[in-house]
């Protein structure tokens, strides 16, 4: 990890969106994973889509012990931590301007980084994009999303594809999707959970695979209606923001109607790769 304090303002381009990180005088330095460096960008003349300001003082809102989030008429405030060490994140309701304040000092923390990742994901429906919990891999130029509940084996299966089929794992936890000029694309992001798999890359989206553990390796086509039921828990959207939540669901419906969907029951072995590979090849 490294401190952002000496490098601010800093600029990043994530899936084509521009993020500025800046700091008020007197604010503490924060630390983030080196992986975000892959998304560094020159500011140039572009407009900032999102601005994160590291604040020198906490927001006036007081959050009680049994709360983590307060929704105000013009903002949302989130608070995390213990009695002595707090992390505050505040955003306008358009999710474009973010304020961060932390009482953590003199040690490396990345809590703020994950919370900002949530804000970025929550903001995506307003940009016509959608963040999903899943693994994104690229195989022979095709973008494939593997999605399932945590612990099912998404990253394990993707690494088998890397081992046996030379697939590229673009992200091991979060996938951003967006339609551009009639084509669905998937993007890597700098938030990859505990997988450690993260590449700044864009690829056409050619399949969504719903992964399950199984005693034998078998794959079945999935209808858009079935796919919607399966993908709903994997959508990362602000449940407290009705408009963006509905936009997220609408984007998911449109995507699932146009992209081949599969359900894979598998063991963690090479044969599971062959089973899915044959289905993908049969679909063209």
N, C-alpha and C positions, 0 to 999 in steps of 0.2 A: 504494500500500500504506500501511497505518498500523499503529502499534504498539498492541498490546493491553494493554501494561503499565499504562497509566494508567486503564484502563476496567474492570479485573477486580475482582470476578467479573463475567463476562458470560454472557448466556443467549441461546440460539438454539433455534428450533423448525424442524426439518427433516423434512418429510414427516410431521408430527405427532409426531415424537420430540423430546424435550427434551435439549439438550446444555448443560451448565455448563462454563465454562472458568475456572479459578482459578489462583492463583500463590502459591508459597511466598515468604516474605521472603528477599531475597537472590538470587532467581532472575533471569536475564536477561530483558529484554523481547523478545517475538517479534513478528514482523510478518506480516500476512496481507492478502490482496486485499480491496478495499473491497466486493466482491460479497457477502461474508458478511453485511454490514450489512442486506441485504434480508431475511435470515432472523432478525434480532434479535427477541427476545421479552421480555416482562415475566415475571419469575419466578413471581409469584402463589403459588398453593398446590400446584401440580402437583409430582409426583415427577420427579426427574431420571432420565432413561433412561441417560444417559452422563455421566461426569464426567472432564474432562481437567485434570490438575494439572501446571503448569509447575514443575519441581523445581529446587531450588538445588544439588543434587549428583547425580551419575550413579549408576545402579544398581551394585550390587557385582559383578554378573556381568561377566566378562571375555570378550570375543569375539575369537577369533583372526583372523589376517589373511585367511584363506580362508572366513570365515563372515560372514553378515549377520544370521542369525536363530538364536536358541537357544530351544528349547522345553523349559521346565522343568515340574515336576510341578504347579505352581500358577500359572505365568505364561509369557508369551512376551516375549522381549527382542529388539529389532531395533536394529542399529547401522549408520550410514552415514557417509560422509565421507572425509577424508584423515587422515594421521598427526597433523596439528596441529589439525584442526577436525572435531569429531564431533557426530553427532546420535543420541541414544538415545531409543527409544520402548519403553515397557513396558506390558503390559496383563495383566489377569487373564484366565483362560481363558474366562470368560463374556463377555469383550469389552465390559465395562461401565465399568470404571475404568481410565483411561489415564494414564500418567505420561510427561512429556516433559522431557528435559534436552538442552541444546545448549551446546557451547563456542564457537559462533559469536558474535561480539560486534561491535558498532559497524557493522554493515551489515545491509541488508535481505535476508532469505532467506525462501523459501516452501517449502523442502523439507519442513519439519515439517507444513505445511498439507496437502500431498498425502499424506503418510504417515498423518495422522489421517483423511483421506478414505478410505484403504484400510481402516483399522480400522472405520470406520463401515459401509463396504460389507460387510466380513467379518461384522459383527455382525447384519446384516439377517435371515439365515435364522432366527435365534433369535427374531426378532420377527414371523415369518410374512411377511417381505418379501424382495425379491430386487433386487440391483443388477446392471444390464447395461451393457456398453459399447455405446453407441449414441446416436443423436440422437433427441430427443423434440420433435415439433412438434404444434401444434394447428391443425386446419383445419375450419372450420364446426362447431366444438364437438366434433370428433372428435380423439382422441389417437392419433397414429401414430408408431411407433418405426421408425427406419431403422437397421439394424445391418449391419456389414461389418467387415472387417479395416481397420486404420489405413491411410490413404492411398487408399482406394478412391473416396472422393468423397461421403461421407455429408453433411458440412456443406455442400459445394457444391450437392448436390441439394436440401437443405433450404432453402438461400438462394434457389434458383430458385423453390421453392414460395412463399417470402415475396415474391419479386418479382412473380410472375405470378398468385398466388392469395391473396395477403395472409395467408399462414399465419404463425402465431406460433412461433418457435423457443424452446422452453422450456429445453432444455439441449443443448449441442453435443457432449457426450462421455459423460455418465453418466445413466442413467435408473433410477429406483427404481419397482418395481411391487409392488402389494399388492391383495389381494381384500378388499372390504368389503361386507358384507351382500349377497353374491351377485354383486357387480359388480367387475370388475378396473379399477383406476385406476393412472395413472402420475403421478409427481411429479418436479418439478424439484429439484435439489440444488445446493449452493454449489460443487461440484467440476465444472468443465467443460473440463478440459484446456487446450489451446491455442486452443480455438474462440472463447473470449470470449463465448459465447452462454449466458446463465444467467438464468432467471426463477423466482421462488418461486411456483409454481403447481401445482395439481392438476387433472387432466383424466381423463375416462373413457378407457380403453384400447380402441381399436376396430380396430387392425390392427398387425401386425408385418411389416415389409418387409425382406427380405434383399437387399441391394444388390450389384450386380456391374457392372463396366464392360462395355460392349458396343458393337458396331459399328452395331447398330440398336436401337431402343427396343422392348422387348417385356416382357410381364409374364405370369407363370404362377401359378396357385394352388399352394400347398405343403401337403402333409399334415403332421399332427403329428409323425409319425415322421421325415420328412425335415427338419422344422423343428427337432427336437431335435438332430439331427446338426449342423445349421448354427449353432444358438444356444449349444451347449456351450462353444465357445471364447470367447464373449462374456459368460459368467457370471463375475462378480467374487465369488469365495467363497474362504475359507481352505482351501487344499488340505491343510494340516497338521492341520485340525480335521475329522476324519472325520464326526462327527455333523452339523456345520453344512454340510459339503459335500454330504452325502446329502439334507439338508433343502432345500438350494438346487436340486438336481436335481429333487426331488419337486415343488417349487413351479413350476419351469419346465415340467415335464410337464403339470401341471394347467392352467397358463396357455395353453399351446400347443394344448390340446384344446378350449379355449373361445373363442379369439380367431382371427379370420381371418388367414391367413398368405399372403404373396406373395413371389415371387422376381422382382426387377426387373433386367433387363439394360438399360443405358442409356448414352446419351451425355450430356454436360453441356449440355443445351439445353432450350428451352421444350417441345419435343415430348415429352421424357421425363416432364415433369409431366403433360401431357395423357394420356399412356399409362397412368400409374398412377391418375390421377384417374378415368378411365373404369372401371377395375377396381374402385375403391373405390365408385363410384356404382352399379355393377351389383350389388354385394354388398348395397347398401342401407345 
